[in-house]
């Protein structure tokens, strides 16, 4: 995960392209939380704003969705 600042100044995290590709090809339905950087299973590929099991923020996105949004490094 790589930290970055949003336009509003908040710190968020984006996963590495390799991690997103592994999630897509692994068929594990993995999502990534932009707020804390944690990953979680059972997330639909096009998921947006799911609640994170670790931090509780609605910032979990599906791997494919992050790829489409360009939020990978």
LUMBAMI-887149 format. One line per 3 residues: for each residue x, y, z of N, C-alpha, C. Coordinates in nm, 4 decimals, m for minus. Atoms other than C-alpha are relative to their C-alpha. Example, Ala and Ser with C-alpha at 12.3 -4.5 7.8 and 13.67 -1.06 7.14 Angstrom:
2
0.0890:m0.1190:0.0000:1.2300:m0.4500:0.7800:0.0900:0.1200:0.0000; m0.0820:m0.1190:m0.0060:1.3670:m0.1060:0.7140:m0.0770:0.1090:0.0730
This chain:
73
0.0832:m0.1174:0.0000:0.0000:0.0000:0.0000:0.0879:0.1240:0.0000; m0.0729:m0.1258:0.0082:0.1138:0.3481:m0.0798:m0.0919:0.1124:0.0477; 0.0781:m0.1122:m0.0521:m0.0058:0.6530:0.1117:m0.0003:0.1145:m0.1011
0.0103:m0.1194:0.0829:m0.1288:0.9574:m0.0778:m0.0971:0.0964:0.0651; 0.0909:m0.1020:m0.0529:m0.3126:1.2811:0.0003:m0.1108:0.0267:m0.1022; 0.1134:m0.0333:0.0856:m0.6590:1.3489:m0.1356:m0.0042:0.1515:m0.0195
0.0160:m0.1429:0.0239:m0.7676:1.6897:m0.2638:m0.0370:0.0722:0.1290; 0.0413:m0.0609:m0.1265:m0.9220:1.7551:0.0784:0.1093:m0.0053:0.1063; m0.1112:0.0068:m0.0942:m0.5898:1.6768:0.2480:0.0037:m0.1252:0.0858
0.0032:0.1245:m0.0777:m0.6857:1.3384:0.3958:0.1026:m0.0988:m0.0545; m0.0920:0.1053:0.0416:m0.4338:1.0554:0.3884:m0.0795:m0.1262:m0.0296; 0.0614:0.1260:0.0382:m0.5521:0.7462:0.2035:0.1088:m0.0899:m0.0549
m0.0954:0.0996:0.0468:m0.3857:0.4321:0.0743:m0.0512:m0.0645:m0.1271; 0.0372:0.0739:0.1211:m0.3819:0.2647:m0.2649:0.0921:m0.1206:m0.0129; m0.0783:0.1237:0.0101:m0.2699:m0.0924:m0.3288:0.0903:m0.0014:m0.1224
m0.0900:0.0199:0.1138:0.0088:m0.2004:m0.5594:m0.0747:m0.0733:m0.1109; 0.0611:0.0649:0.1154:m0.0904:m0.3099:m0.9080:0.0111:m0.1515:0.0106; m0.0210:0.1442:m0.0137:0.0549:m0.6550:m0.8350:m0.1014:m0.0622:0.0964
0.0978:0.0510:m0.0961:m0.1757:m0.6972:m0.5333:m0.1403:m0.0035:m0.0593; 0.1318:m0.0056:0.0638:m0.4811:m0.5927:m0.7322:m0.0117:m0.1096:m0.1057; 0.0022:0.1064:0.1008:m0.3909:m0.8273:m1.0182:m0.0114:m0.1375:0.0641
0.0087:0.1283:m0.0709:m0.3399:m1.1140:m0.7734:m0.1411:m0.0231:0.0522; 0.1369:0.0114:m0.0509:m0.6809:m1.0438:m0.6207:m0.0968:m0.0331:m0.1133; 0.0883:0.0241:0.1141:m0.8459:m1.0393:m0.9639:0.0157:m0.1430:m0.0515
m0.0253:0.1331:0.0558:m0.6821:m1.3588:m1.0865:m0.0203:m0.1117:0.1025; 0.0178:0.0998:m0.1042:m0.7133:m1.5367:m0.7516:m0.1450:m0.0333:0.0273; 0.1434:0.0238:m0.0160:m1.0940:m1.5126:m0.7617:m0.0396:m0.0114:0.1473
0.0297:0.0023:m0.1438:m1.1008:m1.4467:m0.3855:m0.0969:0.1099:0.0414; 0.0885:m0.1130:m0.0284:m1.3294:m1.1435:m0.4137:0.0602:0.0892:0.1092; m0.0706:m0.0840:m0.0951:m1.0779:m0.9242:m0.2343:m0.0269:0.1467:m0.0279
0.0145:m0.1443:0.0083:m1.1384:m0.5588:m0.1623:0.1074:0.0663:0.0830; m0.1039:m0.0747:m0.0693:m0.9057:m0.2902:m0.0350:m0.0597:0.1268:0.0604; 0.0479:m0.1195:m0.0693:m0.9742:m0.0148:0.2179:0.0953:0.1155:m0.0275
m0.0809:m0.1173:0.0273:m0.8520:0.3259:0.1110:0.0318:0.0774:0.1273; m0.0207:m0.0747:m0.1247:m0.8794:0.4601:0.4673:0.1140:m0.0557:0.0843; m0.1018:0.0587:m0.0886:m0.6552:0.2124:0.6518:0.0996:m0.0891:m0.0732
m0.0914:0.0818:0.0772:m0.4923:0.0066:0.3765:m0.0184:m0.1498:0.0165; 0.0236:0.1423:m0.0224:m0.6320:m0.3269:0.4922:m0.0756:m0.0606:m0.1181; 0.0771:0.0703:0.1022:m0.7708:m0.5881:0.2552:m0.0982:m0.0926:0.0703
0.0990:0.0904:m0.0573:m1.0764:m0.8025:0.3136:m0.0655:m0.0808:m0.1100; 0.0636:0.0904:0.0936:m1.2475:m1.0930:0.1456:m0.1494:0.0220:m0.0075; 0.1445:m0.0067:0.0155:m1.6038:m1.1287:0.0251:m0.0492:0.1320:m0.0558
0.0354:m0.1299:0.0567:m1.6039:m0.7987:m0.1636:m0.0200:m0.0167:m0.1500; 0.0297:0.0115:0.1428:m1.7668:m0.7850:m0.5051:0.1005:0.0813:m0.0807; m0.0999:m0.0689:0.0828:m1.5357:m0.6783:m0.7905:m0.0307:0.1477:m0.0247
0.0374:m0.1389:0.0270:m1.7331:m0.3575:m0.8537:m0.0462:0.0745:0.1253; 0.0440:m0.0605:m0.1265:m1.7870:m0.2741:m0.4863:0.0554:0.1412:0.0160; m0.0388:m0.1374:m0.0312:m1.7754:0.0893:m0.3787:m0.0555:0.0355:0.1367
0.0384:m0.0552:m0.1299:m1.7841:0.2372:m0.0308:m0.0588:m0.1026:0.0964; 0.0386:0.0988:m0.1005:m1.8303:m0.0863:0.1647:0.0666:0.0379:0.1314; m0.0599:m0.0261:m0.1309:m1.7641:m0.0604:0.5381:0.1158:m0.0956:0.0240
m0.1195:0.0785:m0.0274:m1.4191:m0.1804:0.6416:m0.0165:m0.0766:0.1308; 0.0059:0.0827:m0.1202:m1.4021:m0.4658:0.8917:0.1042:0.0418:0.1031; m0.1072:m0.0399:m0.0920:m1.0845:m0.3173:1.0430:m0.0224:0.1373:0.0614
0.0110:m0.1371:m0.0526:m1.1462:0.0568:1.0727:m0.1427:0.0537:0.0022; 0.1398:m0.0414:m0.0017:m1.5213:0.0840:1.0089:m0.0370:0.1071:m0.1017; 0.0276:m0.1047:0.0978:m1.4883:0.3501:0.7393:m0.0599:m0.0589:m0.1280
0.0588:0.0482:0.1258:m1.6955:0.3166:0.4197:0.0929:0.0276:m0.1183; m0.1025:m0.0275:0.1001:m1.3837:0.3090:0.2028:0.0545:m0.1268:m0.0651; m0.0456:0.1245:0.0619:m1.3593:m0.0516:0.0775:m0.0536:m0.0071:m0.1428
0.0334:0.0103:0.1412:m1.3533:m0.0942:m0.2981:0.0483:m0.1342:m0.0532; m0.0409:0.1240:0.0637:m1.3378:m0.4073:m0.5114:0.1263:0.0219:m0.0817; m0.1269:m0.0100:0.0725:m1.0080:m0.4818:m0.6862:m0.0195:0.0556:m0.1409
0.0239:m0.0469:0.1359:m1.1492:m0.4304:m1.0359:m0.0423:0.1463:m0.0009; 0.0456:m0.1383:m0.0090:m1.3166:m0.1066:m0.9307:0.1184:0.0945:0.0212; m0.1187:m0.0832:m0.0222:m0.9870:0.0337:m0.7994:0.0830:0.0111:m0.1264
m0.0759:m0.0004:0.1241:m0.8184:m0.0617:m1.1243:m0.0648:0.0974:m0.1003; 0.0714:m0.0901:0.0897:m1.0871:0.1195:m1.3259:0.0125:0.1464:0.0416; m0.0103:m0.1355:m0.0529:m1.0588:0.4250:m1.1009:0.1441:0.0525:m0.0039
m0.1390:m0.0418:0.0045:m0.6800:0.4331:m1.1385:0.0615:0.0183:0.1365; m0.0506:m0.0131:m0.1366:m0.6260:0.4015:m0.7637:0.0906:m0.1175:0.0376; m0.1038:0.1006:m0.0253:m0.3317:0.1624:m0.7827:0.1344:0.0661:m0.0273
m0.1339:m0.0540:0.0303:0.0398:0.2244:m0.7868:0.0906:m0.1120:m0.0461
